């Protein structure tokens, strides 16, 4: 495994500079983002999609570093393949709550065995498109086109409305892998980006055109990536869409069809300045969203699960 996990490095945090200032937290061996909060305050969050906290991380010392930097609060979704346990996370975070199920292919759980439904569509993809590994920098225009189309179709805003500069930076990150699906006429109709630390491979982002869906390209892309990363201890396919697990979520059902294991990712939060937090959160529900002062105005009565601006690990 690399000395610094790709998601933990300052270079990766720099690709998210539109969301906040990259800030190195040495006791955690992890880069965070210092973000502008209401009223001129600052808070801290892990870059999308996961915060990498390993057992060697000094949780209390990291809180101190962020407090000295002026952060009112800190929030992250802990990488379920790195963090030892929820109990360990509670040594440093007062809020540790189940956030989202991550579907996975784990080597210890047996051979990769997609469902019959998925196997059929993988075969269709094999007939209708060509799938290969590539470098993102060589297909940056294709990726930006596909992602812009995805954003328009789904009305993507907020965290997932990544600017072009984010993708340009991502293309230079060590551990980033791209898989491309082309039509039989050579048009790029789908792409899937993955992050790899040598032990775990993570589905990062994917985008598919209408022609790609017709060719079942997402099935072929997942299968190709899973085959490529077969030597890893785990392949994290990510979770469903939105802010919470739902049995009827189509993206989760799609990923479950490839998986042989599942892990729960936990959202972790801590108030670093009680007085400032109380002032910023005045008049807002403080039980269902963290940090409360960033809760959408539609959140009432705690009906929305605890979340943060690292919200959807629908990734991929």
C-alpha positions in Angstrom: 0.0 0.0 0.0 1.2 3.5 -0.8 2.7 5.5 2.1 -0.1 8.0 1.8 -3.5 6.8 0.7 -4.6 8.7 -2.5 -7.7 10.1 -0.8 -5.6 11.3 2.1 -2.9 13.3 0.2 -2.7 17.1 -0.2 -2.6 16.6 -4.0 -6.0 15.0 -3.9 -7.4 17.6 -1.5 -6.1 20.3 -4.0 -8.5 18.9 -6.6 -11.3 20.0 -4.3 -10.0 23.5 -3.7 -13.3 24.9 -5.0 -14.9 23.6 -1.8 -12.3 24.7 0.7 -8.6 25.2 1.5 -6.5 22.0 1.7 -5.1 21.6 5.1 -2.7 18.9 6.4 -3.6 17.3 9.7 -0.4 15.6 10.6 -1.7 13.4 13.5 -4.2 11.9 11.1 -1.8 11.7 8.2 -4.7 13.1 6.2 -5.6 16.3 4.3 -8.8 18.0 5.1 -10.6 21.0 3.7 -11.1 24.2 5.7 -14.4 25.6 4.4 -16.0 29.0 4.8 -19.0 28.6 7.2 -21.8 31.1 7.8 -20.9 34.3 9.5 -17.3 34.2 8.4 -16.5 31.1 10.5 -14.5 28.1 9.3 -15.2 24.4 9.6 -13.4 21.2 8.4 -14.5 18.3 6.2 -12.8 15.5 4.4 -12.7 15.8 0.6 -15.2 13.7 -1.4 -15.9 10.8 -0.9 -14.2 9.5 2.2 -11.9 10.4 5.1 -9.1 7.9 5.6 -8.5 7.3 9.3 -6.3 4.4 10.2 -5.6 2.9 13.6 -2.3 4.8 13.8 -4.2 8.1 13.6 -4.0 10.2 16.7 -7.6 11.4 16.9 -7.5 13.8 19.8 -4.3 15.4 18.5 -5.8 15.9 15.1 -8.8 17.6 16.7 -6.4 20.0 18.4 -4.7 20.9 15.1 -8.1 21.7 13.5 -9.2 23.6 16.6 -6.0 25.7 16.5 -6.7 26.4 12.8 -10.0 28.0 13.8 -12.5 25.2 12.7 -15.8 25.3 14.5 -16.5 21.6 13.7 -15.2 18.7 11.7 -17.1 16.1 9.7 -16.2 13.2 7.5 -17.4 9.8 6.2 -14.9 7.3 7.5 -13.5 4.9 4.9 -15.0 1.5 6.0 -12.0 -0.3 4.6 -9.5 1.7 6.7 -11.1 2.7 10.0 -10.8 -0.1 12.6 -14.3 0.1 14.1 -17.1 2.5 15.1 -16.0 2.1 18.7 -12.5 3.2 17.7 -13.9 6.2 15.9 -15.9 7.2 19.0 -12.6 7.7 20.8 -12.3 11.0 19.0 -15.7 11.8 17.6 -18.8 12.4 19.7 -21.1 11.7 16.7 -20.5 8.4 14.9 -23.6 7.2 13.1 -24.3 4.6 10.3 -24.4 6.5 7.0 -24.4 4.2 4.0 -23.8 0.6 3.0 -20.9 0.1 0.7 -21.2 -2.9 -1.6 -17.9 -4.6 -2.2 -16.0 -7.5 -3.8 -13.7 -8.9 -1.1 -11.1 -11.5 -1.8 -11.7 -13.2 1.6 -15.4 -13.6 0.7 -14.8 -15.8 -2.3 -14.6 -15.5 -6.1 -16.3 -12.7 -8.0 -19.8 -14.0 -8.9 -22.2 -11.5 -10.3 -25.9 -12.4 -10.5 -27.3 -14.1 -13.6 -29.0 -10.8 -14.5 -25.6 -9.0 -14.4 -23.8 -11.8 -16.2 -26.3 -11.5 -19.1 -25.7 -7.7 -19.4 -22.0 -8.1 -19.1 -22.2 -10.4 -22.2 -24.3 -7.8 -24.0 -21.8 -5.1 -23.2 -19.1 -7.3 -24.6 -20.9 -7.6 -27.9 -21.9 -3.9 -28.2 -18.8 -2.0 -27.0 -15.1 -2.2 -26.5 -13.8 -1.7 -23.0 -10.2 -0.8 -22.1 -8.0 0.9 -19.5 -6.9 4.4 -20.3 -5.4 7.5 -18.8 -7.8 10.2 -17.8 -5.5 12.9 -19.2 -5.8 11.3 -22.6 -9.6 11.3 -22.4 -10.3 14.5 -20.4 -12.5 16.0 -23.1 -14.5 12.7 -23.3 -14.9 12.6 -19.6 -16.0 16.2 -19.2 -18.5 15.8 -22.0 -20.0 12.7 -20.4 -20.0 14.2 -16.9 -21.6 17.4 -18.2 -24.4 15.3 -19.8 -24.9 13.4 -16.6 -25.1 16.6 -14.7 -27.7 18.0 -17.0 -29.9 14.9 -17.0 -29.9 14.6 -13.2 -29.7 18.2 -12.3 -26.5 17.8 -10.3 -25.7 20.7 -8.1 -23.6 21.3 -4.9 -20.8 18.9 -4.0 -21.0 16.8 -7.2 -21.0 19.8 -9.6 -17.3 19.4 -10.1 -15.5 22.1 -12.1 -13.2 21.2 -15.0 -10.2 22.1 -12.8 -11.1 19.3 -10.4 -10.9 16.8 -13.2 -7.7 18.3 -14.6 -6.1 17.9 -11.2 -7.6 14.4 -10.8 -5.8 13.3 -14.0 -2.5 13.7 -12.3 -3.2 11.9 -9.0 -1.2 8.7 -8.5 -3.6 5.8 -8.0 -6.3 7.2 -10.4 -7.4 4.6 -13.0 -9.8 5.2 -15.9 -11.8 2.6 -17.8 -13.3 3.6 -21.2 -16.2 2.0 -23.1 -16.3 2.8 -26.9 -19.0 2.0 -29.4 -18.2 -0.3 -32.3 -17.7 2.9 -34.3 -15.1 4.2 -31.9 -17.2 6.8 -29.9 -16.5 7.0 -26.2 -19.9 6.3 -24.6 -19.0 5.7 -21.0 -16.1 6.0 -18.6 -15.5 4.9 -15.0 -12.9 6.3 -12.7 -11.3 4.4 -9.9 -8.9 5.1 -7.0 -6.4 2.5 -5.9 -4.2 2.4 -2.9 -2.7 -1.0 -3.6 -4.9 -2.7 -1.0 -8.4 -1.4 -1.8 -9.7 -0.1 -5.1 -12.5 2.4 -4.9 -15.2 3.2 -7.5 -14.8 7.0 -7.7 -17.1 8.4 -10.4 -18.8 7.1 -13.6 -20.6 8.8 -16.4 -22.5 7.2 -19.3 -24.2 8.6 -22.4 -27.6 7.4 -23.7 -25.8 5.2 -26.2 -23.7 3.8 -23.4 -26.8 2.7 -21.4 -28.2 1.1 -24.6 -25.0 -0.9 -24.9 -25.1 -1.9 -21.2 -21.6 -0.3 -20.9 -21.8 0.3 -17.1 -22.0 -3.5 -16.6 -19.0 -4.1 -18.8 -17.0 -1.3 -17.1 -17.6 -2.6 -13.6 -16.8 -6.2 -14.7 -13.5 -5.0 -16.4 -12.5 -3.0 -13.3 -13.3 -5.9 -10.9 -11.2 -8.2 -13.0 -8.3 -5.7 -13.2 -8.3 -5.2 -9.4 -8.8 -8.9 -8.5 -5.6 -9.1 -6.5 -6.7 -6.3 -4.1 -8.1 -7.3 -0.7 -11.3 -5.4 -1.4 -13.0 -3.5 -4.3 -15.3 -0.8 -2.9 -18.2 -0.4 -5.3 -19.7 2.4 -3.2 -23.2 2.9 -2.1 -26.5 4.0 -3.4 -27.7 7.5 -4.4 -28.7 10.3 -2.1 -28.2 10.6 1.7 -29.5 7.3 3.0 -29.8 3.6 2.4 -33.0 2.7 0.7 -34.1 -0.8 -0.3 -35.6 0.5 -3.5 -32.5 2.5 -4.6 -31.6 1.5 -8.2 -27.9 2.4 -7.9 -27.5 0.2 -4.8 -29.4 -2.7 -6.4 -27.1 -2.4 -9.4 -23.9 -2.5 -7.3 -25.3 -5.3 -5.1 -25.5 -7.5 -8.2 -21.7 -7.5 -8.5 -20.9 -7.7 -4.7 -20.0 -10.5 -2.4 -19.7 -8.4 0.7 -21.0 -5.2 2.3 -19.6 -2.7 4.9 -21.2 0.2 6.6 -19.6 3.6 6.3 -20.1 5.8 9.3 -20.4 9.6 9.4 -18.2 11.1 12.1 -18.6 14.6 13.5 -17.2 16.7 16.3 -17.9 20.2 17.6 -14.6 22.0 18.2 -15.9 25.3 19.4 -19.1 24.8 21.4 -20.0 28.5 21.7 -19.5 29.3 18.0 -21.4 26.1 17.0 -24.4 27.0 19.2 -24.5 30.5 17.7 -24.3 29.3 14.1 -26.9 26.5 14.7 -29.5 28.6 16.6 -33.0 27.9 15.4 -32.0 24.8 13.5 -32.7 21.1 14.2 -29.5 19.8 15.9 -30.4 16.1 16.0 -30.7 15.0 12.3 -27.9 16.7 10.4 -24.3 17.6 11.1 -23.1 20.2 11.2 -26.6 21.6 11.9 -25.8 25.0 10.5 -25.3 23.5 7.1 -28.6 21.6 7.1 -30.8 22.3 4.0 -33.8 24.5 4.8 -36.1 21.6 4.0 -34.8 19.6 6.9 -37.4 19.6 9.7 -37.8 17.5 12.8 -34.8 15.4 12.2 -36.3 13.6 9.2 -33.2 13.6 7.2 -30.3 11.3 8.2 -27.2 12.9 9.6 -25.0 14.0 6.7 -22.5 16.5 5.6 -21.2 18.1 2.4 -19.2 14.9 1.7 -22.7 13.5 1.4 -23.3 11.0 -1.4 -20.9 8.2 -1.9 -23.1 7.2 -4.7 -19.9 7.6 -6.6 -19.5 5.6 -9.1 
